[in-house]
Amino acid sequence: MPPKDKVELIYDEVVTIKELLTGNGEPSKGLIVRVDRLEQAEQKRGVWVGAAVVAGVGAAVTTVWAKLTGGQ
């Protein structure tokens, strides 16, 4: 069994980790909420990138089609 000092040290470290994860009373400052916000932002960015790629491909196909069919 570890000495009492080591148990207290581990307990203090666990409390510190819990405070960092949960924000210690302010969830918006906790790592859990901050990582969730980053994930949401990345999902939104992915949607916009996908839309831009689709628009670019559509424009390229339209241009090629117009050149092939003699359209202006």
Biotite code that builds the C-alpha atoms (Angstrom):
import biotite.structure as struc

atoms = struc.array([
    struc.Atom([0.000, 0.000, 0.000], chain_id="A", res_id=1, res_name="MET", atom_name="CA", element="C"),
    struc.Atom([1.425, 3.424, -0.924], chain_id="A", res_id=2, res_name="PRO", atom_name="CA", element="C"),
    struc.Atom([2.282, 5.909, 1.789], chain_id="A", res_id=3, res_name="PRO", atom_name="CA", element="C"),
    struc.Atom([-0.360, 8.485, 2.685], chain_id="A", res_id=4, res_name="LYS", atom_name="CA", element="C"),
    struc.Atom([1.656, 11.292, 1.090], chain_id="A", res_id=5, res_name="ASP", atom_name="CA", element="C"),
    struc.Atom([1.519, 9.581, -2.300], chain_id="A", res_id=6, res_name="LYS", atom_name="CA", element="C"),
    struc.Atom([-2.228, 9.007, -2.009], chain_id="A", res_id=7, res_name="VAL", atom_name="CA", element="C"),
    struc.Atom([-2.782, 12.675, -1.196], chain_id="A", res_id=8, res_name="GLU", atom_name="CA", element="C"),
    struc.Atom([-0.575, 13.694, -4.119], chain_id="A", res_id=9, res_name="LEU", atom_name="CA", element="C"),
    struc.Atom([-2.520, 11.471, -6.509], chain_id="A", res_id=10, res_name="ILE", atom_name="CA", element="C"),
    struc.Atom([-5.809, 12.817, -5.136], chain_id="A", res_id=11, res_name="TYR", atom_name="CA", element="C"),
    struc.Atom([-4.658, 16.409, -5.659], chain_id="A", res_id=12, res_name="ASP", atom_name="CA", element="C"),
    struc.Atom([-3.618, 15.610, -9.222], chain_id="A", res_id=13, res_name="GLU", atom_name="CA", element="C"),
    struc.Atom([-6.966, 13.956, -9.969], chain_id="A", res_id=14, res_name="VAL", atom_name="CA", element="C"),
    struc.Atom([-8.788, 17.010, -8.615], chain_id="A", res_id=15, res_name="VAL", atom_name="CA", element="C"),
    struc.Atom([-6.662, 19.275, -10.818], chain_id="A", res_id=16, res_name="THR", atom_name="CA", element="C"),
    struc.Atom([-7.368, 17.155, -13.898], chain_id="A", res_id=17, res_name="ILE", atom_name="CA", element="C"),
    struc.Atom([-11.094, 17.180, -13.117], chain_id="A", res_id=18, res_name="LYS", atom_name="CA", element="C"),
    struc.Atom([-11.045, 20.978, -12.787], chain_id="A", res_id=19, res_name="GLU", atom_name="CA", element="C"),
    struc.Atom([-9.270, 21.324, -16.144], chain_id="A", res_id=20, res_name="LEU", atom_name="CA", element="C"),
    struc.Atom([-11.743, 19.029, -17.875], chain_id="A", res_id=21, res_name="LEU", atom_name="CA", element="C"),
    struc.Atom([-14.921, 20.502, -16.408], chain_id="A", res_id=22, res_name="THR", atom_name="CA", element="C"),
    struc.Atom([-13.887, 24.153, -16.054], chain_id="A", res_id=23, res_name="GLY", atom_name="CA", element="C"),
    struc.Atom([-14.100, 24.271, -12.251], chain_id="A", res_id=24, res_name="ASN", atom_name="CA", element="C"),
    struc.Atom([-17.556, 25.830, -12.097], chain_id="A", res_id=25, res_name="GLY", atom_name="CA", element="C"),
    struc.Atom([-17.384, 27.511, -15.505], chain_id="A", res_id=26, res_name="GLU", atom_name="CA", element="C"),
    struc.Atom([-18.073, 24.780, -18.070], chain_id="A", res_id=27, res_name="PRO", atom_name="CA", element="C"),
    struc.Atom([-17.290, 27.120, -20.972], chain_id="A", res_id=28, res_name="SER", atom_name="CA", element="C"),
    struc.Atom([-13.670, 27.200, -19.793], chain_id="A", res_id=29, res_name="LYS", atom_name="CA", element="C"),
    struc.Atom([-13.362, 23.416, -19.458], chain_id="A", res_id=30, res_name="GLY", atom_name="CA", element="C"),
    struc.Atom([-11.546, 21.301, -22.003], chain_id="A", res_id=31, res_name="LEU", atom_name="CA", element="C"),
    struc.Atom([-14.607, 19.143, -22.665], chain_id="A", res_id=32, res_name="ILE", atom_name="CA", element="C"),
    struc.Atom([-16.699, 22.100, -23.868], chain_id="A", res_id=33, res_name="VAL", atom_name="CA", element="C"),
    struc.Atom([-13.805, 23.674, -25.759], chain_id="A", res_id=34, res_name="ARG", atom_name="CA", element="C"),
    struc.Atom([-13.037, 20.482, -27.675], chain_id="A", res_id=35, res_name="VAL", atom_name="CA", element="C"),
    struc.Atom([-16.736, 20.084, -28.475], chain_id="A", res_id=36, res_name="ASP", atom_name="CA", element="C"),
    struc.Atom([-16.794, 23.611, -29.911], chain_id="A", res_id=37, res_name="ARG", atom_name="CA", element="C"),
    struc.Atom([-13.734, 22.835, -32.039], chain_id="A", res_id=38, res_name="LEU", atom_name="CA", element="C"),
    struc.Atom([-15.410, 19.694, -33.370], chain_id="A", res_id=39, res_name="GLU", atom_name="CA", element="C"),
    struc.Atom([-18.552, 21.647, -34.262], chain_id="A", res_id=40, res_name="GLN", atom_name="CA", element="C"),
    struc.Atom([-16.515, 24.341, -36.018], chain_id="A", res_id=41, res_name="ALA", atom_name="CA", element="C"),
    struc.Atom([-14.646, 21.692, -38.012], chain_id="A", res_id=42, res_name="GLU", atom_name="CA", element="C"),
    struc.Atom([-17.908, 20.083, -39.098], chain_id="A", res_id=43, res_name="GLN", atom_name="CA", element="C"),
    struc.Atom([-19.227, 23.450, -40.319], chain_id="A", res_id=44, res_name="LYS", atom_name="CA", element="C"),
    struc.Atom([-15.959, 24.122, -42.133], chain_id="A", res_id=45, res_name="ARG", atom_name="CA", element="C"),
    struc.Atom([-16.228, 20.720, -43.797], chain_id="A", res_id=46, res_name="GLY", atom_name="CA", element="C"),
    struc.Atom([-19.691, 21.579, -45.099], chain_id="A", res_id=47, res_name="VAL", atom_name="CA", element="C"),
    struc.Atom([-18.441, 24.864, -46.586], chain_id="A", res_id=48, res_name="TRP", atom_name="CA", element="C"),
    struc.Atom([-15.418, 23.201, -48.184], chain_id="A", res_id=49, res_name="VAL", atom_name="CA", element="C"),
    struc.Atom([-17.676, 20.569, -49.707], chain_id="A", res_id=50, res_name="GLY", atom_name="CA", element="C"),
    struc.Atom([-19.997, 23.242, -51.089], chain_id="A", res_id=51, res_name="ALA", atom_name="CA", element="C"),
    struc.Atom([-17.043, 25.132, -52.579], chain_id="A", res_id=52, res_name="ALA", atom_name="CA", element="C"),
    struc.Atom([-15.707, 21.986, -54.249], chain_id="A", res_id=53, res_name="VAL", atom_name="CA", element="C"),
    struc.Atom([-19.114, 21.167, -55.715], chain_id="A", res_id=54, res_name="VAL", atom_name="CA", element="C"),
    struc.Atom([-19.495, 24.734, -56.999], chain_id="A", res_id=55, res_name="ALA", atom_name="CA", element="C"),
    struc.Atom([-16.013, 24.667, -58.552], chain_id="A", res_id=56, res_name="GLY", atom_name="CA", element="C"),
    struc.Atom([-16.607, 21.346, -60.266], chain_id="A", res_id=57, res_name="VAL", atom_name="CA", element="C"),
    struc.Atom([-19.983, 22.576, -61.505], chain_id="A", res_id=58, res_name="GLY", atom_name="CA", element="C"),
    struc.Atom([-18.426, 25.711, -62.955], chain_id="A", res_id=59, res_name="ALA", atom_name="CA", element="C"),
    struc.Atom([-15.673, 23.705, -64.656], chain_id="A", res_id=60, res_name="ALA", atom_name="CA", element="C"),
    struc.Atom([-18.155, 21.239, -66.165], chain_id="A", res_id=61, res_name="VAL", atom_name="CA", element="C"),
    struc.Atom([-20.368, 24.089, -67.364], chain_id="A", res_id=62, res_name="THR", atom_name="CA", element="C"),
    struc.Atom([-17.389, 25.811, -68.987], chain_id="A", res_id=63, res_name="THR", atom_name="CA", element="C"),
    struc.Atom([-16.238, 22.636, -70.722], chain_id="A", res_id=64, res_name="VAL", atom_name="CA", element="C"),
    struc.Atom([-19.794, 21.884, -71.907], chain_id="A", res_id=65, res_name="TRP", atom_name="CA", element="C"),
    struc.Atom([-20.181, 25.400, -73.291], chain_id="A", res_id=66, res_name="ALA", atom_name="CA", element="C"),
    struc.Atom([-16.880, 25.112, -75.195], chain_id="A", res_id=67, res_name="LYS", atom_name="CA", element="C"),
    struc.Atom([-17.795, 21.720, -76.624], chain_id="A", res_id=68, res_name="LEU", atom_name="CA", element="C"),
    struc.Atom([-21.273, 22.732, -77.743], chain_id="A", res_id=69, res_name="THR", atom_name="CA", element="C"),
    struc.Atom([-20.233, 26.119, -79.082], chain_id="A", res_id=70, res_name="GLY", atom_name="CA", element="C"),
    struc.Atom([-22.235, 28.064, -76.497], chain_id="A", res_id=71, res_name="GLY", atom_name="CA", element="C"),
    struc.Atom([-21.182, 31.492, -75.392], chain_id="A", res_id=72, res_name="GLN", atom_name="CA", element="C"),
])
